[in-house]
Amino acid sequence: MEREDEEIFLYHPGKSFPAVSVTGEACRLQCDHCRGHYLKGMKPVSNEQELIELAKALEKEGAEGILVSGGCDENGKIPLGPFLPALKRIKQETKLRINLHTGLVDHDEASRIASTGVDCVSFDLIMDPDVIHRRLHLSCGSEAQSKTMTSLFSAGMKQVVPHLLVGLAGDDHAAEIAAIETASKYPVAGFVVLGLMPTKGTPMENSLPPSDDHLLEMLERAIDAIDAPVMLGCMRPRGRWQLEIKAIERGVRRIAMPSPRTEAWAIAQGYRVTKRSSCCVF
């Protein structure tokens, strides 16, 4: 039975959409679940010219876009300021799409980001005060998260995609539900659900990843509450293809880095499967 009205988007960014860190491997915040580990897989740049040259070189190699991120300072901010003119030039001088991971921003910073013309802003939305203080080592509360969302939209950003990391608070679902409810109050372009990956060498290496049921609950809640596509993002425990299939059955239509089994199942079920070489926010 064909499902011509139901299209599944499967994302495999890889070399077509590499990640770039404006701080290299450095991160002053040192969150308990990461400790800068995931910065090691990004391409490092240390100044504006390096970023421009890297972007143009990547485009020549066939890249469709870049994710620009980096480590945070002690206030939860990624030091993007010196790189914003470069991002504007990249948008003017290349065809690359840019997904910018910002960290916390105020209205002035959001306005400067919007003026660059970047295509999308991705933002980690965490509403649990205990997680913010104990795991992220920030002195602010959840109001800083809401302020960042408000600032980005007030500055004119059209495509803002909050990310929810499920499992960071263990089995406590309340703050994750609060994050979904917060996102639902804004005209977000999408909502990405991620799963905690206990990472060796971090204080949370022995933590349990979220169960399939936990992740599916948050995906369903997000679908019900948010008037935008809900995605199962790439940062999650791997090898759980059953979760991906259950997510599709419950309404998810965008999955990053899916199992080949999931793709084969979707085709066999009659879904129209479209594969893209980009971040799932596009």
FENHURA-V701218 format. One record per residue. N is the residue number from 1. RES is the residue in one letter. SS is DSSP state (helix for helix, strand for strand, loop for the rest). PSI is psi in degrees with one decimal (none if undefined). OMEGA is omega in whole degrees, -180 to 180 (NA if undefined). Layout:
<<N:RES:SS:PSI:OMEGA> <N:RES:SS:PSI:OMEGA>>
//
This chain:
<<1:M:loop:122.3:-179> <2:E:loop:147.3:178> <3:R:strand:62.7:-173> <4:E:strand:-21.1:179> <5:D:strand:-0.4:-178> <6:E:strand:109.1:-177> <7:E:strand:132.9:177> <8:I:strand:128.6:177> <9:F:strand:124.0:180> <10:L:strand:126.8:-171> <11:Y:strand:130.4:176> <12:H:loop:83.3:-174> <13:P:loop:-55.8:176> <14:G:helix:-137.7:-178> <15:K:helix:-17.3:-179> <16:S:helix:-19.2:-179> <17:F:strand:69.3:-176> <18:P:strand:159.8:178> <19:A:strand:141.3:-178> <20:V:strand:135.7:177> <21:S:strand:126.2:179> <22:V:loop:-1.4:177> <23:T:loop:11.2:-175> <24:G:loop:-130.3:179> <25:E:loop:2.5:-174> <26:A:loop:136.4:173> <27:C:loop:121.5:-178> <28:R:loop:-21.6:-175> <29:L:loop:-41.0:176> <30:Q:loop:56.8:178> <31:C:loop:148.4:-174> <32:D:loop:-25.7:-175> <33:H:loop:-5.7:-174> <34:C:loop:-53.6:-177> <35:R:loop:33.2:177> <36:G:loop:3.6:-176> <37:H:helix:-44.0:-172> <38:Y:helix:-9.8:174> <39:L:helix:-23.1:-176> <40:K:helix:-23.5:180> <41:G:helix:3.3:-179> <42:M:loop:157.0:177> <43:K:strand:123.3:-175> <44:P:strand:142.3:170> <45:V:loop:147.6:-176> <46:S:loop:-9.3:179> <47:N:loop:173.7:-175> <48:E:helix:-44.7:-177> <49:Q:helix:-38.8:178> <50:E:helix:-38.9:180> <51:L:helix:-43.7:179> <52:I:helix:-47.0:-179> <53:E:helix:-40.4:179> <54:L:helix:-44.7:-179> <55:A:helix:-44.7:-179> <56:K:helix:-35.8:178> <57:A:helix:-40.5:179> <58:L:helix:-38.6:178> <59:E:helix:-41.6:178> <60:K:helix:-30.0:180> <61:E:loop:-1.6:176> <62:G:loop:6.0:180> <63:A:loop:144.7:177> <64:E:loop:-23.0:-179> <65:G:strand:-176.5:179> <66:I:strand:147.3:168> <67:L:strand:121.5:180> <68:V:strand:121.1:-176> <69:S:strand:-158.1:179> <70:G:loop:175.8:176> <71:G:loop:159.1:-178> <72:C:strand:155.9:170> <73:D:loop:-175.0:-175> <74:E:loop:-10.2:179> <75:N:loop:9.9:178> <76:G:loop:17.7:-179> <77:K:strand:137.3:171> <78:I:strand:128.3:-175> <79:P:loop:75.1:-176> <80:L:loop:-20.4:-173> <81:G:helix:-53.6:-178> <82:P:helix:-16.3:-176> <83:F:helix:-7.6:-176> <84:L:helix:-40.6:175> <85:P:helix:-34.7:179> <86:A:helix:-41.1:179> <87:L:helix:-39.5:178> <88:K:helix:-42.1:179> <89:R:helix:-39.8:179> <90:I:helix:-41.1:178> <91:K:helix:-31.9:-179> <92:Q:helix:-32.6:-170> <93:E:helix:-4.5:178> <94:T:loop:175.1:176> <95:K:loop:10.9:-178> <96:L:loop:140.5:170> <97:R:strand:145.0:-176> <98:I:strand:122.9:171> <99:N:strand:116.9:-174> <100:L:strand:119.8:175> <101:H:strand:117.1:-167> <102:T:loop:-31.5:-164> <103:G:strand:-166.8:-179> <104:L:loop:138.6:177> <105:V:loop:153.9:172> <106:D:loop:-175.8:-174> <107:H:helix:-40.2:-180> <108:D:helix:-44.9:179> <109:E:helix:-40.3:179> <110:A:helix:-38.8:179> <111:S:helix:-41.2:179> <112:R:helix:-38.2:177> <113:I:helix:-46.0:-179> <114:A:helix:-33.7:-177> <115:S:loop:-14.6:-180> <116:T:loop:-23.0:-177> <117:G:loop:13.9:178> <118:V:loop:150.3:-172> <119:D:loop:-33.0:-174> <120:C:strand:146.4:171> <121:V:strand:125.4:175> <122:S:strand:139.6:-171> <123:F:strand:130.7:179> <124:D:strand:115.6:-176> <125:L:loop:108.1:-178> <126:I:loop:120.9:-173> <127:M:loop:7.5:-180> <128:D:loop:111.2:-179> <129:P:helix:-37.3:-179> <130:D:helix:-43.9:178> <131:V:helix:-43.1:-180> <132:I:helix:-42.9:-178> <133:H:helix:-48.5:-170> <134:R:helix:-39.3:-176> <135:R:helix:-36.9:-178> <136:L:loop:-12.2:176> <137:H:loop:30.5:178> <138:L:loop:146.4:179> <139:S:loop:-12.9:-180> <140:C:loop:174.0:177> <141:G:loop:-165.7:-178> <142:S:loop:-17.7:179> <143:E:helix:-28.4:178> <144:A:helix:-31.9:177> <145:Q:helix:-47.0:179> <146:S:helix:-38.6:-180> <147:K:helix:-38.1:178> <148:T:helix:-45.0:178> <149:M:helix:-48.6:-179> <150:T:helix:-42.6:-178> <151:S:helix:-42.0:-179> <152:L:helix:-44.8:-180> <153:F:helix:-37.4:178> <154:S:helix:-29.7:-180> <155:A:loop:-9.1:177> <156:G:loop:8.2:177> <157:M:loop:126.7:-178> <158:K:loop:-33.7:-176> <159:Q:loop:94.6:176> <160:V:strand:128.2:-175> <161:V:strand:99.8:176> <162:P:strand:149.2:177> <163:H:strand:136.0:178> <164:L:strand:119.9:177> <165:L:strand:103.3:-178> <166:V:strand:134.2:178> <167:G:loop:-8.9:-178> <168:L:loop:-28.1:178> <169:A:loop:22.8:-179> <170:G:loop:-132.0:-178> <171:D:loop:4.9:180> <172:D:loop:108.5:-177> <173:H:loop:-13.6:-170> <174:A:helix:-45.8:-178> <175:A:helix:-30.2:176> <176:E:helix:-39.8:176> <177:I:helix:-38.7:178> <178:A:helix:-37.4:178> <179:A:helix:-41.1:178> <180:I:helix:-44.1:179> <181:E:helix:-38.2:177> <182:T:helix:-47.1:180> <183:A:helix:-34.1:-177> <184:S:helix:-15.9:-179> <185:K:loop:-4.8:-177> <186:Y:loop:157.0:178> <187:P:loop:60.1:-177> <188:V:loop:152.4:179> <189:A:loop:-13.2:-180> <190:G:strand:174.3:-180> <191:F:strand:124.0:-176> <192:V:strand:127.6:176> <193:V:strand:125.4:180> <194:L:strand:166.4:178> <195:G:strand:135.5:179> <196:L:loop:131.3:176> <197:M:loop:100.9:179> <198:P:loop:118.9:-170> <199:T:loop:127.6:-178> <200:K:loop:137.0:178> <201:G:loop:2.6:178> <202:T:loop:161.2:178> <203:P:loop:-15.9:-179> <204:M:loop:19.1:-176> <205:E:loop:-24.5:180> <206:N:loop:8.0:177> <207:S:loop:155.7:178> <208:L:loop:135.4:174> <209:P:loop:159.7:179> <210:P:loop:144.3:178> <211:S:loop:164.8:175> <212:D:helix:-42.5:-179> <213:D:helix:-39.7:179> <214:H:helix:-48.8:180> <215:L:helix:-42.7:-179> <216:L:helix:-36.8:177> <217:E:helix:-44.7:-179> <218:M:helix:-36.1:176> <219:L:helix:-45.0:180> <220:E:helix:-43.3:179> <221:R:helix:-40.8:180> <222:A:helix:-42.2:179> <223:I:helix:-41.4:-179> <224:D:helix:-33.5:-171> <225:A:helix:-28.3:-169> <226:I:loop:128.8:-179> <227:D:loop:62.4:-180> <228:A:loop:161.8:179> <229:P:strand:138.0:176> <230:V:strand:126.6:-174> <231:M:strand:146.5:168> <232:L:strand:108.0:-171> <233:G:loop:176.2:-173> <234:C:loop:-26.4:-179> <235:M:loop:92.2:180> <236:R:loop:160.9:178> <237:P:loop:134.1:-175> <238:R:loop:166.1:173> <239:G:loop:3.7:-177> <240:R:loop:69.6:-176> <241:W:helix:-27.1:178> <242:Q:helix:-36.9:177> <243:L:helix:-42.6:-179> <244:E:helix:-42.0:180> <245:I:helix:-43.6:178> <246:K:helix:-35.9:179> <247:A:helix:-42.5:177> <248:I:helix:-44.4:-180> <249:E:helix:-26.9:-178> <250:R:loop:6.9:171> <251:G:loop:-5.8:178> <252:V:loop:133.9:-178> <253:R:loop:4.1:177> <254:R:strand:123.7:-179> <255:I:strand:130.0:177> <256:A:strand:138.6:177> <257:M:loop:54.9:-179> <258:P:loop:161.9:174> <259:S:loop:147.1:173> <260:P:helix:-29.4:178> <261:R:helix:-36.9:-179> <262:T:helix:-43.4:179> <263:E:helix:-45.2:-180> <264:A:helix:-41.0:179> <265:W:helix:-45.1:-178> <266:A:helix:-41.8:179> <267:I:helix:-43.0:-179> <268:A:helix:-29.4:180> <269:Q:loop:-4.8:177> <270:G:loop:7.6:176> <271:Y:strand:149.0:170> <272:R:strand:117.2:-176> <273:V:strand:122.2:177> <274:T:strand:125.5:180> <275:K:strand:137.6:-179> <276:R:strand:146.3:-179> <277:S:loop:61.2:-178> <278:S:loop:176.5:170> <279:C:loop:152.8:-176> <280:C:loop:-8.2:180> <281:V:loop:-12.0:-179> <282:F:loop:none:NA>>
//
